[in-house]
Amino acid sequence: MSYICFKNVSKSFNRIPVVKSADFMIEKGEICGFIGRNGSGKTVIFKLMTGLLVPDEGKVIIDNENYSGKGSFFPSVGVMIETPGFIPHYSGLKNLKILNSMSHNPVPKAEICALMTRLGLDPKNRRPVRTYSLGMRQKLGIIQAVMNKPELLVLDEPMNSLDAESVNEIRKLFSELNEAGATIVIASHISEDIEALCTRIFRIENAQVTELEAKKVTV
């Protein structure tokens, strides 16, 4: 039984189709990659998958429930789509604590601090997020997506602005989360990320979603 199922899903903006008749399935516990040129529709697919957008046609089914017309989130999802948004005058830890308090599965502060330390952010530093570098904000965005141990993790270009050491650590983190049972969907323009993490790969091109043969990646 599929965990994520797109059934004949289409989405247009200003009468221009961005996703057209998408039909694909993702099984529970997989790590699947989505590739395509900038503007090809990867972000739109992810927004449809998380309930941030509603399809013009078709159904988006997550864990046997139809989310197509709800305009709501699957209850156990971690999302990182586009630029992470935080309260600029609060510290990284304070931002994460606020988001944690709103989760259906809040975790102890110590776990959040451990994740920050692992990714090279000091939880004791009261520096406001507005002064963070792009890489620091990216790490904070990854932490907010994963910290509540979601069943489904949807990540749009998570490695942007990160150095090689951070990329390797985050790949390890995603692999650990997957081994613990999380289903992960990731888009990246970096072919090494897709090849290192994903067992199935989908390309979005000309508003169509097609599955590629394993490990044949050209981003």
C-alpha positions in Angstrom: 0.0 0.0 0.0 1.4 3.4 -1.0 2.1 6.0 1.6 2.1 9.0 -0.7 -0.1 8.8 -3.8 -0.6 11.4 -6.5 -3.6 10.5 -8.7 -3.9 12.5 -11.9 -2.8 15.7 -10.1 -2.7 18.9 -12.1 -1.9 22.5 -11.0 -1.8 25.7 -13.1 -1.0 29.3 -12.4 -2.4 32.0 -14.7 -3.6 29.1 -17.0 0.0 27.9 -17.4 0.3 24.2 -16.3 3.1 23.6 -13.8 2.1 20.0 -12.9 0.0 18.1 -15.3 -1.7 14.7 -14.6 0.9 13.6 -12.1 0.6 9.9 -11.2 3.2 8.5 -8.8 3.4 6.6 -5.5 6.0 6.6 -2.7 6.1 3.8 -0.2 6.5 4.2 3.6 10.1 4.4 4.7 11.6 5.4 1.3 13.9 8.3 0.5 12.8 9.7 -2.8 14.5 12.4 -4.8 13.0 15.0 -7.1 15.1 16.7 -9.8 14.5 19.3 -12.4 15.5 22.7 -13.6 14.7 25.8 -11.6 11.0 26.6 -12.1 10.2 23.1 -13.3 7.6 22.5 -10.6 9.5 20.7 -7.7 8.4 23.2 -5.1 4.8 23.1 -6.4 4.8 19.3 -6.0 6.1 19.6 -2.5 3.5 22.2 -1.6 0.8 20.0 -3.0 2.2 17.1 -0.9 2.1 19.1 2.3 -1.2 20.8 1.9 0.2 24.3 1.2 -1.5 24.1 -2.2 -4.6 22.4 -3.4 -4.6 20.7 -6.8 -6.9 22.0 -9.6 -7.6 18.3 -10.5 -6.8 14.9 -9.0 -6.1 13.6 -5.5 -3.2 13.8 -3.1 -3.4 10.9 -0.7 -1.1 10.6 2.4 -1.3 7.5 4.5 -4.7 6.6 3.0 -6.3 10.0 3.6 -7.2 12.4 0.9 -5.7 15.9 1.5 -6.6 17.3 -1.9 -9.3 19.7 -0.8 -8.5 20.2 2.8 -5.8 22.9 2.6 -4.3 21.3 5.8 -1.2 19.5 6.7 -0.7 15.8 7.2 -0.4 15.8 11.1 3.2 14.3 11.3 5.2 16.2 8.7 8.4 18.2 8.8 8.7 20.8 6.0 11.5 22.9 4.6 10.3 24.6 1.5 12.0 27.8 0.1 13.7 30.2 2.5 13.1 29.2 6.1 11.1 31.9 8.0 11.9 32.8 11.6 11.2 35.7 14.0 14.2 37.8 13.2 14.9 39.4 16.6 14.7 36.1 18.5 17.6 33.7 18.9 17.8 30.4 17.1 16.9 28.5 20.2 14.0 30.7 21.1 12.6 30.4 17.6 12.8 26.6 17.8 11.3 26.5 21.2 8.2 28.4 20.0 7.8 26.1 17.0 8.3 23.1 19.3 5.5 24.3 21.6 3.1 24.3 18.6 3.9 20.8 17.5 1.6 17.8 18.0 4.8 16.0 19.2 6.9 18.4 21.3 10.3 17.2 22.4 12.5 18.2 25.4 14.6 21.3 25.1 17.7 19.1 25.5 17.0 17.3 22.2 16.7 20.6 20.4 20.0 21.8 21.9 21.7 18.6 20.9 20.6 19.0 17.3 21.8 22.6 17.2 25.2 21.6 18.6 25.4 18.7 16.1 24.9 21.0 13.2 27.3 23.6 14.5 24.9 26.1 16.1 25.4 27.2 19.7 22.1 27.0 21.6 23.5 29.3 24.3 24.2 32.1 21.8 21.5 34.8 22.1 22.4 36.3 18.7 19.2 37.2 16.8 18.4 35.2 13.7 18.5 38.3 11.6 22.3 38.4 12.0 22.7 34.7 10.9 24.5 33.8 7.7 22.6 32.0 5.0 24.2 28.7 6.0 23.2 29.2 9.7 19.6 30.0 8.7 19.6 26.9 6.5 20.8 24.7 9.4 18.1 26.2 11.6 15.5 25.4 9.0 16.6 21.8 8.8 16.4 21.5 12.6 12.9 22.9 12.7 11.9 20.4 10.1 13.3 17.3 11.8 13.2 18.1 15.5 9.7 16.7 16.2 10.5 13.4 14.6 7.9 13.5 11.8 6.8 10.5 9.9 7.1 12.4 6.7 9.9 14.8 5.9 9.7 17.1 2.8 12.9 19.0 2.0 13.3 21.5 -0.8 17.0 22.2 -1.5 18.1 21.6 2.1 21.8 21.7 1.3 21.8 25.3 -0.1 24.6 27.5 1.3 26.2 24.7 3.4 29.9 23.7 3.5 31.0 20.2 2.7 31.4 19.2 6.4 27.9 20.3 7.2 26.5 18.5 4.1 28.1 15.3 5.2 26.7 15.6 8.7 23.2 16.4 7.5 23.2 13.4 5.1 24.1 11.3 8.1 21.2 12.8 10.0 18.7 12.2 7.2 19.9 8.6 6.9 19.4 8.1 10.7 15.9 9.5 10.6 15.1 7.2 7.6 16.4 4.2 9.5 14.2 5.2 12.4 11.2 5.0 10.1 10.8 8.5 8.5 9.7 8.7 4.8 11.8 11.4 3.2 11.2 13.4 0.0 14.0 15.7 -1.1 14.7 18.0 -4.0 18.2 19.1 -4.8 20.2 20.5 -7.7 23.2 18.7 -6.3 23.4 15.3 -7.9 25.6 13.9 -5.1 22.8 14.5 -2.6 20.4 12.5 -4.7 22.8 9.7 -5.4 24.0 9.5 -1.8 20.5 9.5 -0.2 17.8 8.4 -2.5 16.7 4.9 -3.7 14.1 6.3 -6.2 14.3 9.4 -8.3 11.7 11.4 -10.1 12.2 14.1 -12.8 9.9 17.0 -13.3 10.1 18.4 -16.8 7.5 20.1 -19.0 4.9 19.8 -16.2 5.3 16.0 -16.2 6.6 13.7 -13.4 8.5 10.6 -14.5 10.5 8.1 -12.5 14.1 7.5 -13.6 16.0 4.3 -13.6 18.0 3.9 -10.4 21.1 6.0 -10.1 20.9 7.6 -13.5 20.9 11.2 -12.3 21.6 14.3 -14.4 20.4 17.4 -12.4 
